[in-house]
Amino acid sequence: MDEKGIEVFLAIAMTHNFMKAAGILNLTQSTVSHRLKTLEDEWGSLLILRHRGRKEVTLTTDGERFLPLALRWRRLHEQIEYTKN
């Protein structure tokens, strides 16, 4: 799994908004959308439900199942980085 896609997913999951996630990550909204799409393609299903005409998004059932895995991945990634330094 691509770490950039997981970080984008987590930012969207926490903010429920693509623009806010982009701001947190210092990315453009199109980059956030692209990275999420790549992650969803790799995972094999939609993780975020986009609502037409609304800025707020929600997690799909698969997104809710993926969230604890992504959070665990982040903690492990941080531990690895801490151990390397």
Secondary structure, DSSP 8 states (H G I E B T S, - for coil): --HHHHHHHHHHHHHSBHHHHHHHHT--HHHHHHHHHHHHHHHTS--EE--TT-SB-EE-HHHHHHHHHHHHHHHHHHHHHHHH-
